[in-house]
Amino acid sequence: MHPHLAPVDLAKAYRLLNHGPTVLVSTRHAGVDNVMAAAWCCALDFAPPKLTVVLDEATRTRELLEGSGRFVIQVPTVAQLRLTEQVGNHSLKDDPDKLAKAGVELFDLPDHDLPFVQGCSAWLACELIAEPHNQAAYDLFIGQVVGAWADDRVFSDGRWHFETADPAWRSLHHVAGGHFYAIGEALKAE
Amino acid sequence: MHPHLAPVDLAKAYRLLNHGPTVLVSTRHAGVDNVMAAAWCCALDFAPPKLTVVLDEATRTRELLEGSGRFVIQVPTVAQLRLTEQVGNHSLKDDPDKLAKAGVELFDLPDHDLPFVQGCSAWLACELIAEPHNQAAYDLFIGQVVGAWADDRVFSDGRWHFETADPAWRSLHHVAGGHFYAIGEALKAE
């Protein structure tokens, strides 16, 4: 179904987020799927891999995540610029057709009852580590990564290949108000 | 002393980190200054601005930060690639000459008893919001941003200008093992 989807060793899953991309957060609960954009997502630990994500209490995604205890963090691409902006600016609370209008197509993976977004470069399936104080005081959620995958056209052998892949695969880095930067040139410190 | 250093409105301070750069963390306590690199730093709130940063318990920076309750998060540039790699790979515990060897030059700002790193593109002075459980369980530290500045050659009017500034000003985004990407092309979602 997805010939380029390749598993990523959990010990290297942090590399999918280490360069600070804006992400998509997807959730499923009680028959409802949703996807939102989030710039405030960050690796937290290597092994087992953990991450943080900030989810405003007004979001439907947060309600679903608190209901199911599971979510997907995925890395959208330059080709998904409009999709990313749309799912970040519209709420499922206001528009039940949000995902279709933004052009989101979902797919399933075995053993994970979660909605994965087609066309992303990487996916991290997470289980919520409940920290009620962080969630209430800071809107801060901690997830343990229990599965990781990438599109082998842009990430393989534990490394991103932005410098050789089609530029449409580059990650998005939101600043504010729909202004993004794509990731750029590769550099190696001596 | 620093003719291009311009204050950043605290309401827009999150924009200095929103695109996910690798940062430098600097601290001062009991007469000791230190600087380390950290890829796991993320905005947490808009007003008052807050951020998170992950600091391994083996680091001298963490000891100093826990001592003083204050730190600076700053955004290094492509011109500081070697410096960033060096302060990330060497500990003051092993080498008292670490900062000099890495080429770090520090400067002071009025009313902030903190060491600021010359040549960065942005600086956020932070006060620790003590959260002992997060610090012990996750190495996760929360700071409230109490002052923000940027070099007006690359950030002004509340916006980054990577697309028009000299490429040496671009932010660094670490993946692993000294492999970085610079931030790249500007994109605007319609």
Interface residues (C-beta under 8 A of the other chain):
Chain A: K12 Y14 R15 N18 H19 G20 P21 T22 A39 W40 C41 C42 A43 L44 D45 K50 T52 V54 V78 L81 R82 T84 E85 E131 H133 N134 Y138 D139 L140 I142 G158 R159 W160 F162 P167 R170 L172 H173 H174 V175 A176 G178 H179 F180 Y181 A182 I183 G184 E185 A186 L187 K188 A189 E190
Chain B: K12 Y14 R15 N18 H19 G20 P21 T22 A39 W40 C41 C42 A43 L44 D45 K50 T52 V54 V78 L81 R82 T84 E85 E131 H133 N134 Y138 D139 L140 I142 G158 R159 W160 F162 P167 R170 L172 H173 H174 V175 A176 G178 H179 F180 Y181 A182 I183 G184 E185 A186 L187 K188 A189 E190
